Amino acid sequence: MKLGELAAHLGCPVEGNPDVEIRGLASIQQAGPGELSFIESEKYARFIKLTRAEALILDWRTPVSKVPCIRSEQPRLTFAHALELFYQPRRPAPGIHPTAILGANVQLGENVHLGAYVVIGDDVTIGPEAVIYPNCTIYNDVRIGVRTVVHANCVLHERTKIGDECIVQSGAVVGGEGFGFVPTPEGTWHKMPQSGYVRVEDQVEIGSNAAIDRPSVGFTHIGRGTKIDNLVMVGHGCEIGEHCLLVGQVGLAGGVKLGRNVVLAGQVGVAGHAAIGDRTVVSAQSGIPSDVEPGTVVSGSPALPHALWLRTSALIRRLPELFQNLRDLQRKVALLQQRLDSGHH
């Protein structure tokens, strides 16, 4: 595809030769002849002079490059749209593999694909054009929406409801029993029955080896458009709003509530029943012990407002120096006190 044709598809202007051929896309470091890449921040601006890419996607602030470019307000987003034109994941053909096992009263929509060794329980409904890859186990009373894809080796536990156009990556477990135990007078733990379920709304993505637990009563809720990375733990009874982003190894204890468009960076931990307001951003490895107001950026453990955390972190690095200064001052004060006392007597 010529660069000018690609730019027209993307709705963006071209600077330089629009007739160069684009055969694929690559990162700025790896791109070569015939490939398109992008730069979205000054951190990578030095690669403009070094790149072997045929063309680049640049924002309007970046100087004109030595290669033709597409101008965009959001280079990364434009690159994503361009990639969609060159790459589409291969979808398996509709049909049921002969090794798949189906329970009673299973309802399959049109053009469903069930891979090898898929096991489906009773009273399961799978929507049209859904894809269930090999070795998945789907318990009783599960609902799976239109065009949802469940990758290999996933488990969807009883009563789980998955919306339309969702993606569940390999190894994820949705709807497993919540971690509910009650202490007894004898010092043992009594298991709380987990009779609830998990409800996942449309266009949610769940990463590999993520776990989303069901509660003892009611349901765990994942809002529309939320994206959950690999190895994320969502505890029983959590309520996650629309279009949230949970990055790898985030852990939510039971009953946590996230508003809309909340971003939790890698390894964030949230204590049970804490509520995090809309549009909040929590930086990596932070610990959230209690509620967080909407629209804030917090960091650290326990989490503080980000600006305060930055100042605190800077002071922590200076603690040995500050401590030594304090000891020196204490010795000087002690000497002065001795001289004063000697002068008195």
N, C-alpha and C positions, 0 to 999 in steps of 0.2 A: 504494500500500500504506500502511495506517495504521501509525503509529509503534509502537503496541502489538503489531500483528501481526508487524512486522519484529523487534522485540525478542524475541518468542516464538520466532521462527525462530533467533535468535542465542543464545537461552538467557540473556538478560540482563534485569535489571529496568529499569523506566522511572520517571523522576521528571518530574512535570508532566503535561500533557495527552497521553494516549495516542492520541487520535483525530486528531491532525494528519496530513495526507496527505504522504507522502514519494514524490516522483516521480523522484528521481535523487540522485546523490552528487557532491560537489565538494570542492575544497580549502577550507580555512578562509578564505582570502583571497577566493576567487571564489564561494563558495556564496551562493545567494539563496533566495527563497521557494520552498518545496517541495523543498528539497535538504538532505541530511544531510551533516555533516562531522564531524571529530574533532580533538581536541587531546590530545597525549600527554606534553608537557613544559612546564615553566614558561616556556620561551622563547616559546611562542605563547599564553600565558595571557591576554595583553592583548587578544587578538582575541575573547575571550568577550563583552566589552562592545561590540565594534565589528561583530561578524559579522551578516550578514543571513540566515544559515542558518535553516531551519525548525526544525532540531533538531541536537544534537551528541552525539557519543560521548565520554564523559569518564571518567577514572579516579576512584577513590573519594577521592583527596586533593584534587582540584580543587573549589573552592567551587561551590555550586549556581548555575547560569547563569540568565540572564533568559529562556532558551528551554527547551523540554522537552529532556531528555537521556536517553540510555541509559548506564548505568553498567557499566564493564568494568575488569577488572584489566589488560587489554592493549588499549587503544583502537585502536592501529594494526591489530592482528590482527583485532579485531572489525570494523573498517572494511573490511578485505580480504574477510572473509566476507560482509559486507553487499553489497559490490560484486559478488560472484559471483551474488547474487540478481537484480541489475539488468542485468548485462552478461555475455554469453557470446560469445566470438569465433565468428564465422560460419565453419562448416566447409563446404568445397565438397562437392558431391554426388559419390558414388562414380562412377568411370568413368575411361577412358583417353582423353585428348585425341588427335584424329587425327594431330597433328604429333609426338607422342611416338615415340621410337625405342627399341625393346627388342631386346637381344641374345639369344643362345641360352640356353636353360634358365633363363629368368627365372621365378621362382615368386612369384605374387601372392596374398596372402590375400584374404578376402572384404572387400568394401566399400572397397577401396583407391582413392585418387584420384591420378592422374598428370596434371599440368598440361601446358600447351602447351610444346613443344620440350624436354621432359625427355628426356635421353639416358641409357639404362641399359645397362651392359655385360653380359657373359656371367655365368651362374651366380650371379645376384643373387637374394636372397630378401627380400621385403618383407611384413611381417606384416599381419594384418587391421586395417582402419580406419586405416591409415597414410595420410598426406597428403604428396605431393611436389609442391610448387608449381613454376611455370614456370621454365624455363631451368636446372634443376639437372642436374648431371652426376654419375652414379654409376658408378664404375669396376667392374671385374670382381670377383667373389667378395665382394661387400659384403652384410652382413646388417643389416636394419632391423626393429625390433621393433614390437609391437602399439601402435597409436594414436600412434605417433611422427609428429611434424610437421617436415618439412624445408622451410623457406621459400625464396623465389625466389633463384636465382643462387648456390646452394651447390654445393660440390664435395666428394664423399666418395670418397677414393682407395681403391685396391685393398686388399681384405682387411679394410677397416674394419668393425667390429661396433658397432652402435648398439642399445641396449636398448629396453625398452618405455616408452611415455609420455614420451619425450624431446622437446625442442624445439630445433631448430637454426635460428638466426635468419639472415636474409639475408646472403649474402656470406661465410659461414664456410667454412673449408677444413679438413677433418678427414682426417688420414692422409697428408698430403703428405710428401715425403722430408725426413728430418732433415738438419740442417746438419752433415754428417760429412765431414771432409777430413783426410788424413794428410800431414804434411810429408815430402818426399823429400830425399835427399842433394843433389839438384840445385837445391834451393831452390824447387821447385814444390809444388803441392798435388795429392795423389792422392785421387780421389773414393771414399769408402767406400760400397759398395752398401748400400741401405736396404731390407732384406728383411723387416723386421718389420711390425707393424700397430698400429692404435689400437683399444682396446676401451673403449667407453663403457657404463657400467651404466645401470640403469633410472632414470627421472625426473631425468635431467641436463638442464640448459639451457645452451646454448652461444650466446654473443652474436654480434651482427653483426661480420663481418670479424675474428673470432677465428681463430687458427691453432693446430692441434694436430698436431704432427709425429710420424711413426712413426720407430722406431729402426732401426739396422742389423740387429740381431737382437732377438728377444723382442717386447715390446709396450709401448706407452704406455697407462697405465690411468687412467681417470677414474671415481672411486667413485660409488656410488649417491647420488642427491639433491644432488650438487654443482651449484652455479650459477656460470657463467663469463660475465663481462660482455663488452661490446664491446671489440675491439682487444686482447684478451689473447693472449699468446704462450706456448704450452706446448711446451717443447722435447722432443726425442726421448728416450724411455725414462723420462719422469717417471711417478711413482706418486702419484696424488692420492686421498686417503681420502674416506670418505663425508661428505656434507653440508658440504663446504667452500664458501667464498665467495671468488671471485677478482674483484675490482673492476677497472674499466677500466684498460687499459694495463699491467697486471701482466705481467712477463716472467719466465719460469722457464727457466733454462738446462737443458741435458740432464742427466738422471739425478736431478733433484730429487725428494725424497720429502716429501709432506705427510701428516700424520696425519688423524684425524677432526676435523671441526668447526673447521678452521683458517680464519681470516679474514685475507686479504691486501687491504689498502685500495689505493686508486688509485696506480698507477705504482710499486708495490713491485717491486724486482728481487732475484732469488735466484740466487746463484752455483751453478755446476754441482755436482751430487751433495750439496748441503747437505740436511740432514734437519730438518724443522720438526715439533715434537711436537704431539700432540692439543691442541685448544682454545687454541692460540696465536693471538694477535691482533697483527698487524703494521700500524703506522700508515702513512699515505700517504707516498709517496716515500722509504721506507726502503730501505736496501741490506743484504741478508743475505749475508755472506761465508762463513758456516759454520753448524754445527748450532745449533738453538734448543731449549731444554728445553720440555717440555709445560707448558701452562697459564700461559705468561708473556705479558706485553704488552711489545713492543719498538718502538723508534722510532729514527729517524736513520740516517745512513750514515757509517761502519758502524753497524749497529743496536746500541743499548744498551737495558738495562731502562728502561721508559718514565719512571719517576720520576727516574732519573739523567739521562736525556736532557732532561727538563724543566729540571732544575737547570743542566745544561750549557748549554742554549739561553739561559737567563736570563743566565748569565755571558758568553756570546758577545756578547750585545747590549751588555754593559758593557765590552767589551774596550778600546775607545778611551779611555774614562774611566780604567780600571784601568792602562792603559799610561802615560797621562799622569801619574797618581799615582806610578807607579813611577819615571818619569824625574825628577819633582820630588824624590822621596826620594833618588835617586842623587845629585842635585846637592847636596842638603843634607848628605848623608854626606860628599861630596867636600869641601865647605866646612869641615865639622867636622874632617876629617882634616888639612886644610891648617892650621887653627888649632892643632891638637895638635902637628903637626910644627913649626910656628913656635915654640911654647912650649918645645919640647925644645931647640931650638937657640938 
